[in-house]
Amino acid sequence: SFFIGVSPFFVVIERIRHLIQLLKTQHLAKTLFLAYLTNYKPQLLEPLIKRRFALFWLGIFLVLPSIVFHENKHFLVTFGLTMNTLGFGAILLSLMHTAESDGLPGWLLFNPLAQMIASIGYFSYGIYVWHIDFAHIPIRFFYPLLEGMPVELSWIGGSLVYILLAVQTGVLMSKLIEIPILNLRDRLVPRTAHFEPLIKDTNRTVDDNSAREVSLTH
């Protein structure tokens, strides 16, 4: 009778688990769909790219509710996840097609500091995968060395060491594992499309001829 009584509870837990997995699958599907359009059907994105600055602020608007209502779990697991996916997709799409000639937005993306940060972003997946093993766990042994310091200074010191460890080990493991595997993949399965921003001219318009050149035979 005990198992009969608690069985509905386990059914609910199982359904929640499946829902979470489904949401992850949906996010992956949306990302793949955006990548497909960018590489194979860029002409379909032209109306959005022409309004890329409005698209950027729309993305910010979609992401903000999850920041404001981050303690509302019911909102986050329903509307929040979907709005985050759409919002970050809009932000990413707008930034990918921002040209260096686009005034302040272009300068913010193409100045030397931004380029240096972007070079770290090239290894972002390796940093994400390995930061627990090579940064999060080792930093626990570092914090005792900061005892006696003001909390603010110890937090700053610990954070800097954490970031340094995460970035360095992420870059190293990417060069040792991820990049060689990707190079092998590209040799075995050559790419048939290459990303090329639709925005190329200095008048902040879409170069239709260049856009049409991005195809499977590019």
C-alpha positions as CSV (number, residue, x, y, z in Angstrom):
1,S,0.0,0.0,0.0
2,F,2.9,2.3,0.7
3,F,4.2,2.0,-2.9
4,I,0.7,2.5,-4.3
5,G,0.4,5.7,-2.2
6,V,3.8,7.2,-3.4
7,S,3.6,6.0,-7.0
8,P,1.8,9.2,-8.2
9,F,4.7,11.2,-6.8
10,F,7.3,9.2,-8.8
11,V,5.1,9.6,-11.9
12,V,5.2,13.4,-11.5
13,I,9.0,13.4,-11.0
14,E,9.4,11.3,-14.1
15,R,7.2,13.6,-16.2
16,I,9.2,16.6,-15.0
17,R,12.4,14.9,-16.0
18,H,11.1,14.1,-19.4
19,L,9.9,17.7,-19.7
20,I,13.4,19.0,-18.9
21,Q,14.9,16.7,-21.5
22,L,12.3,17.8,-24.0
23,L,13.1,21.5,-23.4
24,K,16.8,20.8,-23.9
25,T,16.1,19.1,-27.1
26,Q,13.9,22.0,-28.3
27,H,16.8,24.4,-27.5
28,L,19.2,22.3,-29.5
29,A,16.7,22.1,-32.4
30,K,16.3,25.9,-32.5
31,T,20.1,26.3,-32.5
32,L,20.5,23.9,-35.3
33,F,17.7,25.5,-37.2
34,L,19.4,28.9,-36.9
35,A,22.7,27.5,-38.0
36,Y,21.1,25.9,-41.0
37,L,19.5,29.2,-42.1
38,T,22.7,31.1,-41.6
39,N,24.8,28.7,-43.7
40,Y,22.4,27.4,-46.3
41,K,19.5,29.9,-46.5
42,P,20.9,33.3,-45.6
43,Q,18.4,35.1,-47.9
44,L,15.6,34.1,-45.5
45,L,17.3,36.0,-42.7
46,E,17.8,39.2,-44.7
47,P,14.6,40.9,-43.4
48,L,15.9,40.4,-39.9
49,I,19.4,41.4,-40.7
50,K,18.3,44.7,-42.2
51,R,16.8,45.5,-38.8
52,R,19.6,43.9,-36.8
53,F,19.8,46.7,-34.2
54,A,16.1,46.4,-33.4
55,L,16.6,42.6,-33.3
56,F,19.3,43.1,-30.7
57,W,17.1,45.1,-28.4
58,L,14.2,42.7,-28.9
59,G,16.6,40.0,-27.7
60,I,17.5,42.0,-24.6
61,F,13.7,42.5,-23.9
62,L,13.1,38.8,-24.1
63,V,16.0,37.9,-21.8
64,L,15.4,40.5,-19.1
65,P,12.3,38.8,-17.6
66,S,14.3,35.8,-16.6
67,I,16.8,38.0,-14.8
68,V,14.1,40.0,-13.0
69,F,12.0,37.0,-12.1
70,H,14.8,34.5,-11.6
71,E,13.3,33.3,-8.3
72,N,10.0,32.4,-10.0
73,K,10.7,28.8,-11.0
74,H,7.3,28.4,-12.6
75,F,8.0,31.2,-14.9
76,L,11.6,30.1,-15.7
77,V,10.6,26.5,-16.6
78,T,7.8,27.7,-18.9
79,F,7.9,31.0,-20.6
80,G,11.4,31.9,-19.3
81,L,13.3,29.1,-21.1
82,T,11.5,29.8,-24.4
83,M,12.1,33.6,-24.1
84,N,15.8,33.0,-23.3
85,T,16.2,30.8,-26.3
86,L,14.6,33.3,-28.7
87,G,16.2,36.3,-27.0
88,F,19.8,35.0,-27.1
89,G,19.2,33.8,-30.6
90,A,18.2,37.3,-31.6
91,I,21.2,38.8,-29.9
92,L,23.6,36.4,-31.5
93,L,22.1,36.8,-34.9
94,S,22.3,40.6,-34.7
95,L,25.9,40.6,-33.5
96,M,27.0,38.1,-36.1
97,H,25.9,40.5,-38.9
98,T,27.1,43.7,-37.3
99,A,29.7,45.3,-39.6
100,E,32.8,47.2,-38.4
101,S,31.4,50.3,-40.2
102,D,28.2,50.2,-38.1
103,G,29.2,53.2,-35.9
104,L,29.3,52.6,-32.2
105,P,28.1,48.9,-32.3
106,G,30.8,48.1,-34.9
107,W,33.5,49.8,-32.8
108,L,32.4,47.9,-29.7
109,L,32.7,44.6,-31.5
110,F,35.9,45.3,-33.5
111,N,38.1,47.3,-31.2
112,P,41.3,45.6,-30.0
113,L,39.9,44.7,-26.5
114,A,36.8,43.1,-28.0
115,Q,39.0,41.1,-30.4
116,M,41.1,39.8,-27.6
117,I,38.0,38.7,-25.7
118,A,36.7,37.1,-28.8
119,S,39.9,35.1,-29.2
120,I,39.2,33.6,-25.8
121,G,35.6,32.9,-26.9
122,Y,37.0,30.6,-29.6
123,F,37.9,28.2,-26.9
124,S,34.6,28.7,-24.9
125,Y,33.4,25.1,-25.2
126,G,36.7,23.7,-23.9
127,I,36.5,26.2,-21.0
128,Y,32.9,25.2,-20.3
129,V,33.7,21.5,-20.4
130,W,36.8,21.5,-18.3
131,H,36.3,24.3,-15.8
132,I,34.9,22.1,-13.1
133,D,37.8,19.7,-13.1
134,F,40.6,22.2,-13.5
135,A,39.2,25.4,-11.9
136,H,36.2,24.8,-9.7
137,I,37.7,21.9,-7.7
138,P,41.3,23.3,-7.4
139,I,40.1,26.7,-6.2
140,R,38.8,25.1,-3.0
141,F,42.3,24.5,-1.9
142,F,43.3,28.1,-2.8
143,Y,40.7,29.9,-0.6
144,P,42.2,28.8,2.7
145,L,45.3,30.8,1.7
146,L,43.2,33.9,1.7
147,E,42.0,33.6,5.3
148,G,42.3,36.8,7.2
149,M,41.8,39.0,4.2
150,P,38.7,41.2,3.8
151,V,35.9,39.3,2.1
152,E,35.8,41.6,-0.8
153,L,39.5,41.1,-1.6
154,S,39.4,37.3,-1.1
155,W,36.4,37.1,-3.5
156,I,38.3,39.2,-6.1
157,G,41.5,37.2,-5.7
158,G,39.6,33.8,-5.8
159,S,37.6,34.9,-8.9
160,L,40.8,36.0,-10.8
161,V,42.5,32.7,-10.0
162,Y,39.4,30.8,-11.0
163,I,39.1,32.6,-14.3
164,L,42.8,32.2,-15.0
165,L,42.7,28.5,-14.4
166,A,39.5,28.0,-16.4
167,V,40.7,29.9,-19.4
168,Q,44.2,28.4,-19.5
169,T,43.2,24.8,-19.0
170,G,40.2,25.2,-21.4
171,V,42.6,26.5,-24.1
172,L,45.1,23.7,-23.5
173,M,42.5,20.9,-23.5
174,S,40.9,22.4,-26.6
175,K,44.2,22.3,-28.4
176,L,44.9,18.7,-27.2
177,I,41.5,17.2,-27.8
178,E,38.7,19.3,-29.4
179,I,40.6,21.0,-32.3
180,P,42.4,17.8,-33.5
181,I,39.0,16.0,-33.5
182,L,37.4,18.8,-35.4
183,N,40.2,18.8,-37.9
184,L,39.8,15.1,-38.4
185,R,36.0,15.6,-38.8
186,D,36.6,18.2,-41.5
187,R,39.0,15.9,-43.4
188,L,36.5,13.0,-43.3
189,V,33.4,15.1,-43.9
190,P,34.4,18.3,-45.7
191,R,32.3,21.4,-45.2
192,T,29.8,22.3,-47.9
193,A,29.0,25.8,-46.6
194,H,30.8,28.6,-45.0
195,F,29.4,31.4,-42.9
196,E,29.7,34.9,-44.4
197,P,28.1,38.0,-42.8
198,L,25.4,39.5,-45.0
199,I,26.4,43.0,-44.1
200,K,29.4,44.1,-46.0
201,D,29.1,47.7,-47.2
202,T,29.5,50.9,-45.3
203,N,25.9,52.0,-45.8
204,R,24.5,49.5,-43.4
205,T,22.5,47.7,-46.0
206,V,22.5,44.1,-47.1
207,D,24.7,43.3,-50.1
208,D,22.2,41.2,-52.0
209,N,24.7,39.9,-54.5
210,S,27.1,38.7,-51.8
211,A,24.2,37.1,-49.9
212,R,23.2,35.1,-52.9
213,E,26.7,33.8,-53.3
214,V,26.5,32.0,-50.0
215,S,25.3,28.6,-51.1
216,L,26.3,25.0,-51.0
217,T,28.9,25.5,-53.7
218,H,30.5,28.6,-52.0
